[in-house]
Amino acid sequence: MTRSANDAAVVIAEAIAGDEDDFAKLMTRKARALGMTRTVYRNASGLPNDDQVTTARDQSTLGRAIQDRFPRYYRYFSTAAFNYPRPFDPQPQSPARQCRGRRRHQDRLHPRLPASTS
């Protein structure tokens, strides 16, 4: 799910601005217009990039802007975890073992970190 969302972000960026770099510049300009003075975007997905930076204050500013401007959709940002199917296992397991996992969003972006247990 995360990989698909990242790919979708790139496709949308290319449709809006021609390429992802130009879209990141548009995002940075919008961030400034919202009052996010220390944020610089370098890609559309938010994937790690050493030149892409933000602050807690700027993220708070963004959160308030989303809540104020799109109150109907703000609830989507409160999702702390989601269920996803376990990776394909070539050796079939019993139905009891074919359960779904529960992870926080960022766990899928950092596979080398242990999955959350909550």
Backbone as CSV, one residue per row, in Angstrom:
resi,resn,N_x,N_y,N_z,CA_x,CA_y,CA_z,C_x,C_y,C_z
1,MET,0.827,-1.182,0.000,0.000,0.000,0.000,0.876,1.253,0.000
2,THR,1.915,1.277,0.823,2.775,2.447,0.888,3.487,2.677,-0.429
3,ARG,4.012,1.611,-1.023,4.720,1.753,-2.290,3.786,2.318,-3.356
4,SER,2.566,1.840,-3.426,1.602,2.330,-4.400,1.302,3.802,-4.171
5,ALA,1.195,4.216,-2.922,0.928,5.623,-2.615,2.100,6.496,-3.051
6,ASN,3.318,6.014,-2.849,4.488,6.774,-3.274,4.525,6.903,-4.789
7,ASP,4.235,5.820,-5.491,4.184,5.855,-6.957,3.091,6.800,-7.426
8,ALA,1.954,6.769,-6.777,0.852,7.659,-7.141,1.246,9.117,-6.935
9,ALA,1.979,9.397,-5.865,2.429,10.771,-5.605,3.295,11.277,-6.754
10,VAL,4.164,10.422,-7.276,5.029,10.821,-8.395,4.193,11.084,-9.646
11,VAL,3.254,10.216,-9.936,2.405,10.381,-11.124,1.605,11.682,-11.032
12,ILE,1.056,11.965,-9.865,0.299,13.204,-9.676,1.214,14.411,-9.824
13,ALA,2.407,14.329,-9.238,3.373,15.426,-9.348,3.718,15.716,-10.801
14,GLU,3.950,14.673,-11.577,4.288,14.840,-12.991,3.118,15.437,-13.765
15,ALA,1.897,15.057,-13.428,0.720,15.593,-14.113,0.523,17.074,-13.798
16,ILE,0.826,17.474,-12.575,0.609,18.867,-12.167,1.739,19.783,-12.627
17,ALA,2.985,19.329,-12.462,4.113,20.239,-12.686,5.062,19.814,-13.799
18,GLY,4.835,18.675,-14.414,5.732,18.231,-15.481,6.762,17.228,-15.008
19,ASP,7.336,17.466,-13.823,8.244,16.484,-13.228,8.250,16.668,-11.710
20,GLU,8.814,15.701,-11.039,8.761,15.692,-9.575,9.557,16.840,-8.957
21,ASP,10.683,17.207,-9.560,11.482,18.322,-9.029,10.698,19.631,-9.046
22,ASP,10.037,19.907,-10.157,9.249,21.139,-10.243,8.067,21.103,-9.273
23,PHE,7.476,19.920,-9.097,6.383,19.795,-8.135,6.890,20.070,-6.717
24,ALA,8.070,19.562,-6.386,8.648,19.806,-5.059,8.868,21.303,-4.840
25,LYS,9.255,22.024,-5.878,9.412,23.475,-5.761,8.061,24.138,-5.506
26,LEU,7.019,23.664,-6.194,5.670,24.189,-5.943,5.242,23.914,-4.501
27,MET,5.537,22.714,-4.018,5.190,22.360,-2.637,5.919,23.263,-1.650
28,THR,7.177,23.544,-1.928,7.959,24.408,-1.043,7.376,25.821,-1.041
29,ARG,6.996,26.323,-2.218,6.371,27.656,-2.287,5.056,27.684,-1.508
30,LYS,4.264,26.626,-1.633,3.001,26.549,-0.891,3.278,26.499,0.607
31,ALA,4.297,25.763,0.997,4.672,25.695,2.412,4.985,27.097,2.939
32,ARG,5.727,27.866,2.168,6.049,29.240,2.583,4.774,30.071,2.724
33,ALA,3.848,29.911,1.768,2.587,30.663,1.806,1.765,30.308,3.045
34,LEU,1.899,29.076,3.525,1.183,28.644,4.729,1.879,29.097,6.009
35,GLY,3.108,29.603,5.874,3.876,30.022,7.047,4.902,29.009,7.509
36,MET,5.145,27.991,6.695,6.149,26.965,7.026,7.505,27.483,6.542
37,THR,8.220,28.171,7.425,9.420,28.916,7.029,10.676,28.070,6.878
38,ARG,10.699,26.880,7.429,11.934,26.077,7.398,11.787,24.743,6.670
39,THR,10.729,24.593,5.910,10.491,23.341,5.195,10.939,23.471,3.753
40,VAL,11.643,22.447,3.277,12.051,22.353,1.868,11.698,20.955,1.398
41,TYR,10.898,20.876,0.342,10.526,19.591,-0.243,11.435,19.289,-1.428
42,ARG,11.786,18.018,-1.603,12.609,17.585,-2.732,11.940,16.482,-3.547
43,ASN,10.842,15.926,-3.015,10.098,14.918,-3.770,8.637,14.975,-3.365
44,ALA,7.806,14.301,-4.111,6.359,14.370,-3.889,5.870,13.422,-2.803
45,SER,6.633,12.387,-2.513,6.162,11.329,-1.615,6.559,11.517,-0.160
46,GLY,7.576,12.314,0.081,8.078,12.444,1.440,9.122,11.396,1.784
47,LEU,9.531,10.610,0.785,10.586,9.629,1.031,11.883,10.333,1.391
48,PRO,12.780,9.674,2.135,14.004,10.317,2.609,14.835,10.943,1.494
49,ASN,15.318,12.148,1.784,16.224,12.881,0.911,16.971,13.831,1.829
50,ASP,18.291,13.799,1.784,19.090,14.618,2.701,18.787,16.106,2.594
51,ASP,18.329,16.553,1.436,18.042,17.977,1.244,16.599,18.342,1.576
52,GLN,15.780,17.374,1.929,14.381,17.609,2.278,14.293,17.741,3.788
53,VAL,13.879,18.907,4.250,13.872,19.171,5.692,12.570,19.831,6.112
54,THR,12.264,19.687,7.380,11.125,20.362,7.981,11.372,20.457,9.474
55,THR,10.492,21.110,10.162,10.584,21.225,11.618,9.254,20.804,12.231
56,ALA,9.278,20.553,13.516,8.044,20.215,14.216,7.064,21.380,14.139
57,ARG,7.566,22.586,14.244,6.700,23.759,14.156,6.031,23.837,12.782
58,ASP,6.799,23.602,11.726,6.227,23.641,10.381,5.195,22.532,10.184
59,GLN,5.440,21.352,10.729,4.469,20.269,10.619,3.193,20.601,11.380
60,SER,3.336,21.284,12.501,2.168,21.738,13.253,1.381,22.759,12.440
61,THR,2.083,23.661,11.776,1.435,24.652,10.910,0.666,23.956,9.797
62,LEU,1.274,22.939,9.192,0.619,22.178,8.124,-0.620,21.453,8.657
63,GLY,-0.482,20.830,9.807,-1.615,20.123,10.413,-2.788,21.051,10.686
64,ARG,-2.502,22.236,11.214,-3.568,23.206,11.467,-4.212,23.660,10.165
65,ALA,-3.415,23.870,9.127,-3.966,24.308,7.837,-4.873,23.228,7.248
66,ILE,-4.454,21.979,7.332,-5.294,20.885,6.819,-6.594,20.809,7.606
67,GLN,-6.483,20.899,8.919,-7.681,20.822,9.757,-8.634,21.980,9.461
68,ASP,-8.105,23.168,9.286,-8.946,24.342,9.020,-9.543,24.321,7.621
69,ARG,-8.746,23.938,6.625,-9.179,24.023,5.232,-9.950,22.795,4.744
70,PHE,-9.664,21.644,5.346,-10.294,20.395,4.908,-10.805,19.595,6.103
71,PRO,-11.690,20.171,6.901,-12.130,19.481,8.119,-12.778,18.126,7.837
72,ARG,-13.393,17.992,6.691,-14.056,16.737,6.339,-13.067,15.583,6.179
73,TYR,-11.842,15.887,5.763,-10.848,14.849,5.496,-9.807,14.720,6.605
74,TYR,-9.847,15.611,7.559,-8.818,15.613,8.602,-8.765,14.292,9.363
75,ARG,-9.896,13.623,9.505,-9.931,12.369,10.270,-9.006,11.310,9.683
76,TYR,-8.740,11.371,8.383,-7.848,10.382,7.770,-6.427,10.469,8.325
77,PHE,-6.048,11.638,8.780,-4.701,11.818,9.300,-4.556,11.343,10.736
78,SER,-5.635,10.949,11.357,-5.562,10.466,12.736,-5.340,8.962,12.813
79,THR,-5.268,8.293,11.666,-5.061,6.850,11.659,-3.644,6.542,12.127
80,ALA,-3.524,5.868,13.254,-2.216,5.568,13.823,-1.628,4.272,13.278
81,ALA,-2.484,3.358,12.828,-2.009,2.062,12.347,-2.998,1.523,11.327
82,PHE,-2.563,0.559,10.568,-3.441,-0.075,9.598,-3.086,-1.543,9.510
83,ASN,-4.033,-2.354,9.072,-3.799,-3.782,8.889,-3.427,-4.038,7.436
84,TYR,-2.531,-4.964,7.220,-2.105,-5.299,5.864,-1.862,-6.798,5.811
85,PRO,-1.992,-7.401,4.637,-1.731,-8.842,4.536,-0.244,-9.128,4.728
86,ARG,0.046,-10.250,5.301,1.457,-10.641,5.451,2.051,-10.904,4.074
87,PRO,3.382,-10.766,3.931,4.011,-11.050,2.639,3.734,-12.484,2.187
88,PHE,3.732,-12.700,0.890,3.473,-14.018,0.329,4.457,-15.031,0.880
89,ASP,3.946,-16.159,1.301,4.782,-17.240,1.804,4.556,-18.441,0.889
90,PRO,5.599,-18.911,0.184,5.414,-20.019,-0.752,4.972,-21.307,-0.071
91,GLN,5.180,-21.417,1.248,4.743,-22.599,1.975,3.426,-22.255,2.672
92,PRO,2.321,-22.841,2.209,1.013,-22.498,2.780,0.982,-22.738,4.287
93,GLN,0.263,-21.860,4.967,0.103,-21.979,6.409,-1.358,-22.247,6.717
94,SER,-1.588,-22.670,7.916,-2.969,-22.892,8.328,-3.703,-21.554,8.338
95,PRO,-5.030,-21.575,8.188,-5.791,-20.322,8.203,-5.527,-19.490,9.457
96,ALA,-5.283,-20.145,10.568,-5.014,-19.405,11.800,-3.721,-18.609,11.690
97,ARG,-2.745,-19.114,10.925,-1.460,-18.420,10.779,-1.504,-17.357,9.685
98,GLN,-2.509,-17.405,8.823,-2.608,-16.427,7.747,-3.353,-15.186,8.231
99,CYS,-2.899,-14.640,9.326,-3.543,-13.461,9.891,-2.911,-12.202,9.310
100,ARG,-3.501,-11.109,9.633,-2.965,-9.842,9.164,-2.061,-9.252,10.236
101,GLY,-1.094,-8.466,9.803,-0.208,-7.786,10.735,-0.736,-6.392,11.030
102,ARG,-0.222,-5.799,12.075,-0.609,-4.433,12.422,0.677,-3.644,12.609
103,ARG,0.821,-2.570,11.854,2.017,-1.746,11.936,1.642,-0.279,11.850
104,ARG,2.522,0.533,12.366,2.358,1.974,12.175,2.830,2.311,10.767
105,HIS,2.350,3.416,10.223,2.680,3.808,8.853,4.185,3.832,8.605
106,GLN,4.938,4.441,9.495,6.366,4.602,9.257,7.134,3.277,9.303
107,ASP,6.555,2.234,9.890,7.231,0.943,9.939,7.457,0.385,8.536
108,ARG,6.535,0.655,7.615,6.673,0.147,6.251,7.759,0.903,5.490
109,LEU,8.053,2.145,5.895,9.083,2.933,5.215,10.480,2.592,5.704
110,HIS,10.566,2.003,6.876,11.875,1.678,7.474,11.918,0.191,7.799
111,PRO,12.049,-0.675,6.784,11.956,-2.120,7.032,13.051,-2.657,7.949
112,ARG,14.150,-1.942,8.103,15.225,-2.447,8.973,14.917,-2.248,10.446
113,LEU,13.894,-1.453,10.772,13.491,-1.259,12.149,12.470,-2.329,12.523
114,PRO,12.412,-2.736,13.773,11.407,-3.736,14.157,10.009,-3.170,14.032
115,ALA,9.081,-4.023,13.696,7.677,-3.606,13.584,7.145,-3.270,14.959
116,SER,6.189,-2.365,15.011,5.595,-2.005,16.295,4.764,-3.193,16.799
117,THR,4.622,-3.256,18.096,3.872,-4.348,18.687,2.495,-3.905,19.135
118,SER,2.184,-2.640,18.933,0.871,-2.144,19.373,-0.189,-2.446,18.354
